[in-house]
Amino acid sequence: MGGGGPKTDQRLRAMGVVTIGDLAALPPGSLIARFGRSHGSWLYQAAREVDATPQVRFRPPDVKRRPDVRIIQIDHHNRDCLAKELVEKIAAMITT
């Protein structure tokens, strides 16, 4: 689980927490008492995969408007030829 550094890891292990399941089993009050309201609440919710972050629809950058970006057309389903074809196309772009 991201968000916990080495100090958090040490403190959780001191509480007997080794797995996410161990963390999820703890009552929120014990985490808040040990880590403070903000971080303790976050640990409690993260262990239960609760995320209130609003979802944002990904929009790729408009590469047509960027002169420094070139689109390379390759068959990405044929893994045997992928690396070779990609290297050849980049080499051709560099030498032209």
C-alpha positions as CSV (number, residue, x, y, z in Angstrom):
1,M,0.0,0.0,0.0
2,G,1.5,3.3,-1.0
3,G,1.6,6.3,1.4
4,G,3.3,4.7,4.3
5,G,7.0,5.3,4.7
6,P,9.5,3.4,6.8
7,K,8.4,5.1,10.1
8,T,4.8,4.1,9.5
9,D,5.9,0.6,8.6
10,Q,7.9,0.3,11.9
11,R,5.0,1.7,13.9
12,L,2.5,-0.7,12.3
13,R,4.8,-3.7,12.8
14,A,5.0,-2.7,16.5
15,M,1.2,-3.0,16.6
16,G,1.4,-6.5,15.0
17,V,0.4,-5.3,11.6
18,V,2.2,-7.2,8.8
19,T,-0.5,-7.5,6.1
20,I,-3.2,-5.2,4.7
21,G,-5.6,-7.7,6.3
22,D,-4.1,-7.0,9.7
23,L,-4.4,-3.3,9.1
24,A,-8.0,-3.6,7.9
25,A,-8.9,-5.6,11.1
26,L,-7.9,-2.7,13.4
27,P,-10.5,-0.4,14.7
28,P,-10.2,3.2,13.4
29,G,-9.8,4.6,17.0
30,S,-6.5,2.7,17.5
31,L,-5.1,4.0,14.3
32,I,-6.2,7.5,15.0
33,A,-4.7,7.3,18.5
34,R,-1.4,6.0,17.2
35,F,-1.0,8.1,14.0
36,G,-3.3,11.1,14.5
37,R,-6.6,12.0,13.0
38,S,-5.6,12.6,9.4
39,H,-3.0,9.8,8.9
40,G,-4.9,7.3,11.1
41,S,-8.1,7.8,9.2
42,W,-6.3,7.6,5.9
43,L,-4.7,4.3,6.9
44,Y,-8.1,2.9,8.0
45,Q,-9.7,3.8,4.7
46,A,-6.8,2.8,2.5
47,A,-6.8,-0.7,4.1
48,R,-10.4,-1.0,3.0
49,E,-9.8,0.4,-0.5
50,V,-11.9,3.5,0.2
51,D,-10.8,6.4,-2.0
52,A,-12.8,9.6,-2.2
53,T,-10.6,11.1,-4.9
54,P,-12.9,12.3,-7.7
55,Q,-12.4,10.4,-11.0
56,V,-11.1,12.4,-13.8
57,R,-11.5,11.3,-17.4
58,F,-8.1,10.9,-19.0
59,R,-7.7,13.0,-22.1
60,P,-4.5,12.3,-24.0
61,P,-2.6,15.4,-25.2
62,D,-3.4,16.6,-28.7
63,V,-0.2,15.5,-30.4
64,K,-1.3,17.0,-33.7
65,R,-0.6,20.5,-32.2
66,R,2.8,19.6,-31.0
67,P,5.5,19.9,-33.7
68,D,8.1,18.1,-31.4
69,V,5.9,14.9,-31.3
70,R,5.9,12.3,-34.1
71,I,3.5,9.4,-34.2
72,I,5.0,6.0,-35.1
73,Q,2.6,3.5,-36.6
74,I,3.7,-0.1,-35.6
75,D,2.0,-3.5,-35.2
76,H,2.2,-3.8,-31.4
77,H,0.5,-7.2,-31.4
78,N,3.5,-8.9,-33.0
79,R,6.0,-8.8,-30.1
80,D,8.8,-10.6,-32.0
81,C,9.0,-7.7,-34.5
82,L,8.1,-4.8,-32.1
83,A,11.5,-3.8,-30.8
84,K,13.2,-4.2,-34.1
85,E,10.6,-2.2,-36.0
86,L,10.5,0.5,-33.4
87,V,14.3,0.9,-33.4
88,E,14.3,1.0,-37.2
89,K,11.6,3.7,-37.3
90,I,13.3,5.8,-34.7
91,A,16.7,5.5,-36.5
92,A,15.0,6.6,-39.7
93,M,13.5,9.6,-38.0
94,I,16.9,10.6,-36.5
95,T,18.8,10.3,-39.8
96,T,16.2,12.3,-41.8
